[in-house]
Amino acid sequence: MNRRRHRRLPLLKRSRICYDIHGRRKQSPAAVGAVKERLHALRKLIPRKTDSVKEKETATDRIFEETAEYILLLKAQVEVLKLLVDFHSPSCMEKNDGMQ
């Protein structure tokens, strides 16, 4: 019979992280307050799609979705502005050359 030697794993120290009754990690009040402040600041930066939705009633997931959509909108606007600059720049250069 060929017996393999089993290497013993060291015992892990017990975690000091506290969990609530739902198995989620508990956060300190300071951390919760910091997250709320950042979400509030983000809400102020992102324009609301509808005025009927109150600021506090907007779910966190929805805030992140709206933020992602707004970022895509801003990127599209930047691309359009770049195209406009490229389109108008050569014509401005030609006008300036013709006047001299």
C-alpha positions in Angstrom: 0.0 0.0 0.0 1.3 3.4 -1.0 0.3 6.0 1.5 0.7 9.6 0.7 1.8 12.0 3.4 -0.7 14.8 4.0 0.7 18.1 4.7 -1.1 19.8 7.5 -2.3 23.3 6.8 -1.7 25.8 9.5 -4.8 26.9 11.4 -6.0 30.2 10.2 -6.6 32.9 12.8 -10.1 33.8 13.4 -11.2 36.8 11.4 -11.9 40.0 13.2 -14.4 41.2 10.6 -17.9 41.5 11.9 -20.9 40.3 9.8 -24.6 41.2 10.2 -27.4 38.6 10.4 -27.6 38.5 6.6 -23.9 37.6 6.2 -22.9 41.0 5.0 -19.8 42.7 6.4 -20.6 45.4 8.9 -19.2 48.9 8.2 -18.2 51.5 10.7 -20.5 54.6 10.9 -17.7 56.7 9.6 -17.3 54.5 6.5 -21.1 54.6 5.9 -21.1 58.4 6.2 -18.2 58.7 3.8 -20.0 56.6 1.2 -23.2 58.6 1.6 -21.3 61.9 1.1 -19.7 60.6 -2.1 -23.0 59.4 -3.4 -24.6 62.7 -2.7 -21.7 64.5 -4.5 -22.2 62.1 -7.5 -25.9 62.8 -7.5 -25.2 66.5 -7.8 -22.8 66.0 -10.8 -25.1 63.8 -12.9 -28.2 65.5 -14.4 -31.4 63.8 -13.5 -33.4 62.2 -16.3 -36.8 63.0 -14.7 -37.6 65.7 -12.1 -40.3 63.6 -10.5 -37.7 61.3 -8.9 -36.5 62.7 -5.6 -32.8 62.7 -5.0 -32.9 60.6 -1.8 -35.3 58.0 -3.4 -32.9 57.2 -6.2 -31.3 53.7 -5.7 -27.6 53.4 -5.6 -27.6 51.0 -8.5 -29.6 53.5 -10.6 -27.1 56.3 -9.7 -24.2 54.2 -11.1 -26.2 53.3 -14.2 -27.0 57.0 -14.9 -23.4 57.9 -14.2 -22.2 55.4 -16.8 -24.7 56.7 -19.3 -23.7 60.3 -18.7 -20.0 59.4 -19.2 -20.8 57.8 -22.5 -22.8 60.9 -23.5 -19.9 63.2 -22.6 -17.5 61.0 -24.6 -19.7 61.2 -27.6 -19.9 65.0 -27.2 -16.1 65.2 -27.1 -15.8 63.2 -30.3 -18.3 65.4 -32.1 -16.5 68.5 -30.9 -13.2 67.1 -32.2 -14.7 66.4 -35.6 -16.1 70.0 -35.7 -12.7 71.4 -34.9 -11.0 69.2 -37.5 -13.7 70.2 -40.1 -13.4 73.9 -39.4 -9.7 74.2 -38.8 -8.4 73.8 -42.4 -11.0 76.3 -43.7 -9.9 78.9 -41.2 -6.3 78.3 -42.2 -7.1 78.9 -45.9 -9.0 82.1 -45.1 -6.1 83.5 -43.1 -3.7 82.6 -45.9 -5.8 84.3 -48.6 -6.1 87.6 -46.7 -2.4 88.2 -46.4 
